[in-house]
Amino acid sequence: MHSSFDPSLPPPTVREEDCPFCAIAAAHPPFSAINPPHPFPSNLTEPASFVVLSTPTAIAFLDILPLSHGHLLLCTRAHRPKLTDVTNPEARELGSYIRLLSAALVRATGIADWNVVQNNGAAAAQVVPHMHYHLIPRPEIRASGRYRESFTMFGRGQREELDEDEAEQLAEELRQQIADILREEEDDRERRKKHSQKL
Amino acid sequence: MHSSFDPSLPPPTVREEDCPFCAIAAAHPPFSAINPPHPFPSNLTEPASFVVLSTPTAIAFLDILPLSHGHLLLCTRAHRPKLTDVTNPEARELGSYIRLLSAALVRATGIADWNVVQNNGAAAAQVVPHMHYHLIPRPEIRASGRYRESFTMFGRGQREELDEDEAEQLAEELRQQIADILREEEDDRERRKKHSQKL
């Protein structure tokens, strides 16, 4: 499902019951992002899935062939092949989650730069035909000297299989950071409400 | 501002008053997306800008160095360097506009596949430090035989300057498609409301 994109192959046609992202969504009912379960099971699917956010609308988890440490996917809970198949309320929620996941990813990895990528259709290198946003941390290329690798996208580059122990730890850290950010933003809203009532 | 990304250069620091996207936003007050002005001025900025959507929150326009015909940018009206600088309500609106612009782009270009890309920071190939989503149509690569070119991203590939007459026409078509889609979705909501009242 994450194999390299081969333009000579016909576009994938995947039924909902064969969709790997639908399988992850089905195995993971929504949980409170501000109070995530702990410990969290990663063995509900085969291969294991490292879920960091699960809502009635969307689900986010680590890519099993990451382009960099922290490579996340965010998709709709419902099977939507392309971004244009998404409802407007879903699109709004996704917009909000991309921001939230970005902030959590920066905190959890310590990497300040990242790409958000969303591919629609075989010609755009979409491999799993269930719409998803990639969030890909980009470590400082001058430090690592790996300029070419750091720009790998579209399945052409070096993608290594996810180390499961590392993934377990990173997913836990991400769930905690998401909860922290939501709590901070809630506190911030409360403070501003109180402040405006005083005026 | 759209020049190739050079990793040996320091990350750009652009003040709001020097930001090219702030200049486009300042020259283009919000207009009704369902009833766009016609004709529409493209000469309010230097270089010309081909705006297809302008709301209190966001603005979308053609990239002046497109990777493909129809290459669009969507950014916040306010100067937000990265996606994490965006407010949650802005993030939700952007999520909705990406869906709307995607649908309009598919109709206006006839190209069914496209990428959505959003780069944060120099290491992630962000060139203009005012957050923006790219929408990049990907013509069928088997038809064109231009496999490598069609995957160009991050300013490394062949980007040609926008032809202004072509851009004028395309922007007009995009504004019309956006209006049509919004009208269709409004009609659809009305129909469903009436239907549910009958039940």
Interface residues (C-beta under 8 A of the other chain):
Chain A: P7 S8 K82 L83 T84 V86 N88 A91 R92 E93 L94 G95 S96 I98 R99 S102 A103 V106 A112 D113 W114 N115 V116 V117 Q118 N119 N120 G121 A122 A123 A124 A125 Q126 Y133 I136 R138 P139 E140 I141 R142 Y147 S150 F151 M153 F154 R156 E185
Chain B: P7 S8 K82 L83 T84 V86 N88 A91 R92 E93 L94 G95 S96 I98 R99 S102 A103 V106 A112 D113 W114 N115 V116 V117 Q118 N119 N120 G121 A122 A123 A124 A125 Q126 Y133 I136 R138 P139 E140 I141 R142 Y147 S150 F151 M153 F154 R156 E185
